[in-house]
Amino acid sequence: QMEWREALDDARDEAALDALQAEVDAARTRALSSLDWLIDEKGDYPAAAAQVRALMFIERFASEVDLRFDRLGQ
């Protein structure tokens, strides 16, 4: 989380934001896959709840990246 925050703070151009967005998108994909496995395959609902919280952070952070893209476009 801290690494992403630092990367967002340091991102000054579209290429840096594109790279960060790709990383966030990959993390989202992994989190969704893990959530699916935890619920459907393992039936581990407490771990699934923790994964949902992680996914919520990813989504909030993705919104911040989108906002930074908007600011660059101005």
Biotite code that builds the C-alpha atoms (Angstrom):
import biotite.structure as struc

atoms = struc.array([
    struc.Atom([0.000, 0.000, 0.000], chain_id="A", res_id=1, res_name="GLN", atom_name="CA", element="C"),
    struc.Atom([2.741, 2.428, 0.902], chain_id="A", res_id=2, res_name="MET", atom_name="CA", element="C"),
    struc.Atom([4.623, 1.568, -2.268], chain_id="A", res_id=3, res_name="GLU", atom_name="CA", element="C"),
    struc.Atom([1.579, 2.425, -4.376], chain_id="A", res_id=4, res_name="TRP", atom_name="CA", element="C"),
    struc.Atom([1.049, 5.686, -2.507], chain_id="A", res_id=5, res_name="ARG", atom_name="CA", element="C"),
    struc.Atom([4.662, 6.671, -3.101], chain_id="A", res_id=6, res_name="GLU", atom_name="CA", element="C"),
    struc.Atom([4.395, 5.717, -6.764], chain_id="A", res_id=7, res_name="ALA", atom_name="CA", element="C"),
    struc.Atom([1.263, 7.842, -7.118], chain_id="A", res_id=8, res_name="LEU", atom_name="CA", element="C"),
    struc.Atom([2.953, 10.782, -5.392], chain_id="A", res_id=9, res_name="ASP", atom_name="CA", element="C"),
    struc.Atom([5.935, 10.436, -7.735], chain_id="A", res_id=10, res_name="ASP", atom_name="CA", element="C"),
    struc.Atom([3.881, 9.950, -10.921], chain_id="A", res_id=11, res_name="ALA", atom_name="CA", element="C"),
    struc.Atom([4.320, 13.095, -12.972], chain_id="A", res_id=12, res_name="ARG", atom_name="CA", element="C"),
    struc.Atom([3.395, 11.870, -16.435], chain_id="A", res_id=13, res_name="ASP", atom_name="CA", element="C"),
    struc.Atom([0.947, 9.630, -18.217], chain_id="A", res_id=14, res_name="GLU", atom_name="CA", element="C"),
    struc.Atom([3.461, 6.800, -18.677], chain_id="A", res_id=15, res_name="ALA", atom_name="CA", element="C"),
    struc.Atom([4.051, 6.538, -14.924], chain_id="A", res_id=16, res_name="ALA", atom_name="CA", element="C"),
    struc.Atom([0.312, 6.569, -14.267], chain_id="A", res_id=17, res_name="LEU", atom_name="CA", element="C"),
    struc.Atom([-0.262, 3.950, -16.968], chain_id="A", res_id=18, res_name="ASP", atom_name="CA", element="C"),
    struc.Atom([2.268, 1.662, -15.293], chain_id="A", res_id=19, res_name="ALA", atom_name="CA", element="C"),
    struc.Atom([0.665, 2.188, -11.893], chain_id="A", res_id=20, res_name="LEU", atom_name="CA", element="C"),
    struc.Atom([-2.807, 1.617, -13.299], chain_id="A", res_id=21, res_name="GLN", atom_name="CA", element="C"),
    struc.Atom([-1.654, -1.647, -14.898], chain_id="A", res_id=22, res_name="ALA", atom_name="CA", element="C"),
    struc.Atom([-0.294, -2.769, -11.522], chain_id="A", res_id=23, res_name="GLU", atom_name="CA", element="C"),
    struc.Atom([-3.556, -1.855, -9.777], chain_id="A", res_id=24, res_name="VAL", atom_name="CA", element="C"),
    struc.Atom([-5.588, -3.643, -12.466], chain_id="A", res_id=25, res_name="ASP", atom_name="CA", element="C"),
    struc.Atom([-3.466, -6.770, -12.003], chain_id="A", res_id=26, res_name="ALA", atom_name="CA", element="C"),
    struc.Atom([-3.942, -6.600, -8.240], chain_id="A", res_id=27, res_name="ALA", atom_name="CA", element="C"),
    struc.Atom([-7.705, -6.245, -8.750], chain_id="A", res_id=28, res_name="ARG", atom_name="CA", element="C"),
    struc.Atom([-7.738, -9.322, -10.975], chain_id="A", res_id=29, res_name="THR", atom_name="CA", element="C"),
    struc.Atom([-5.738, -11.324, -8.427], chain_id="A", res_id=30, res_name="ARG", atom_name="CA", element="C"),
    struc.Atom([-7.988, -10.178, -5.566], chain_id="A", res_id=31, res_name="ALA", atom_name="CA", element="C"),
    struc.Atom([-11.154, -11.133, -7.434], chain_id="A", res_id=32, res_name="LEU", atom_name="CA", element="C"),
    struc.Atom([-9.724, -14.521, -8.331], chain_id="A", res_id=33, res_name="SER", atom_name="CA", element="C"),
    struc.Atom([-8.696, -15.104, -4.734], chain_id="A", res_id=34, res_name="SER", atom_name="CA", element="C"),
    struc.Atom([-12.119, -14.033, -3.501], chain_id="A", res_id=35, res_name="LEU", atom_name="CA", element="C"),
    struc.Atom([-13.774, -16.463, -5.885], chain_id="A", res_id=36, res_name="ASP", atom_name="CA", element="C"),
    struc.Atom([-11.520, -19.281, -4.680], chain_id="A", res_id=37, res_name="TRP", atom_name="CA", element="C"),
    struc.Atom([-12.009, -18.431, -0.998], chain_id="A", res_id=38, res_name="LEU", atom_name="CA", element="C"),
    struc.Atom([-15.796, -18.446, -1.310], chain_id="A", res_id=39, res_name="ILE", atom_name="CA", element="C"),
    struc.Atom([-16.492, -21.150, -3.878], chain_id="A", res_id=40, res_name="ASP", atom_name="CA", element="C"),
    struc.Atom([-13.648, -23.580, -3.369], chain_id="A", res_id=41, res_name="GLU", atom_name="CA", element="C"),
    struc.Atom([-12.502, -23.170, 0.199], chain_id="A", res_id=42, res_name="LYS", atom_name="CA", element="C"),
    struc.Atom([-15.610, -21.829, 1.920], chain_id="A", res_id=43, res_name="GLY", atom_name="CA", element="C"),
    struc.Atom([-13.391, -19.618, 4.079], chain_id="A", res_id=44, res_name="ASP", atom_name="CA", element="C"),
    struc.Atom([-15.719, -16.707, 4.700], chain_id="A", res_id=45, res_name="TYR", atom_name="CA", element="C"),
    struc.Atom([-13.566, -14.836, 7.241], chain_id="A", res_id=46, res_name="PRO", atom_name="CA", element="C"),
    struc.Atom([-10.670, -14.857, 4.778], chain_id="A", res_id=47, res_name="ALA", atom_name="CA", element="C"),
    struc.Atom([-13.081, -13.830, 2.014], chain_id="A", res_id=48, res_name="ALA", atom_name="CA", element="C"),
    struc.Atom([-14.197, -10.880, 4.126], chain_id="A", res_id=49, res_name="ALA", atom_name="CA", element="C"),
    struc.Atom([-10.574, -9.827, 4.527], chain_id="A", res_id=50, res_name="ALA", atom_name="CA", element="C"),
    struc.Atom([-10.135, -10.140, 0.780], chain_id="A", res_id=51, res_name="GLN", atom_name="CA", element="C"),
    struc.Atom([-13.186, -7.917, 0.233], chain_id="A", res_id=52, res_name="VAL", atom_name="CA", element="C"),
    struc.Atom([-11.555, -5.263, 2.432], chain_id="A", res_id=53, res_name="ARG", atom_name="CA", element="C"),
    struc.Atom([-8.383, -5.518, 0.363], chain_id="A", res_id=54, res_name="ALA", atom_name="CA", element="C"),
    struc.Atom([-10.443, -5.196, -2.798], chain_id="A", res_id=55, res_name="LEU", atom_name="CA", element="C"),
    struc.Atom([-12.145, -2.110, -1.390], chain_id="A", res_id=56, res_name="MET", atom_name="CA", element="C"),
    struc.Atom([-8.733, -0.514, -0.871], chain_id="A", res_id=57, res_name="PHE", atom_name="CA", element="C"),
    struc.Atom([-7.734, -1.410, -4.428], chain_id="A", res_id=58, res_name="ILE", atom_name="CA", element="C"),
    struc.Atom([-10.903, 0.177, -5.782], chain_id="A", res_id=59, res_name="GLU", atom_name="CA", element="C"),
    struc.Atom([-10.406, 3.365, -3.751], chain_id="A", res_id=60, res_name="ARG", atom_name="CA", element="C"),
    struc.Atom([-6.817, 3.596, -4.897], chain_id="A", res_id=61, res_name="PHE", atom_name="CA", element="C"),
    struc.Atom([-7.832, 3.000, -8.524], chain_id="A", res_id=62, res_name="ALA", atom_name="CA", element="C"),
    struc.Atom([-10.165, 5.974, -8.158], chain_id="A", res_id=63, res_name="SER", atom_name="CA", element="C"),
    struc.Atom([-7.253, 8.085, -6.963], chain_id="A", res_id=64, res_name="GLU", atom_name="CA", element="C"),
    struc.Atom([-5.229, 7.032, -10.005], chain_id="A", res_id=65, res_name="VAL", atom_name="CA", element="C"),
    struc.Atom([-8.146, 7.978, -12.250], chain_id="A", res_id=66, res_name="ASP", atom_name="CA", element="C"),
    struc.Atom([-8.364, 11.344, -10.530], chain_id="A", res_id=67, res_name="LEU", atom_name="CA", element="C"),
    struc.Atom([-4.661, 11.937, -11.141], chain_id="A", res_id=68, res_name="ARG", atom_name="CA", element="C"),
    struc.Atom([-5.174, 11.088, -14.815], chain_id="A", res_id=69, res_name="PHE", atom_name="CA", element="C"),
    struc.Atom([-7.934, 13.710, -14.919], chain_id="A", res_id=70, res_name="ASP", atom_name="CA", element="C"),
    struc.Atom([-5.648, 16.294, -13.347], chain_id="A", res_id=71, res_name="ARG", atom_name="CA", element="C"),
    struc.Atom([-2.947, 15.605, -15.926], chain_id="A", res_id=72, res_name="LEU", atom_name="CA", element="C"),
    struc.Atom([-5.457, 16.130, -18.703], chain_id="A", res_id=73, res_name="GLY", atom_name="CA", element="C"),
    struc.Atom([-6.305, 19.654, -17.561], chain_id="A", res_id=74, res_name="GLN", atom_name="CA", element="C"),
])
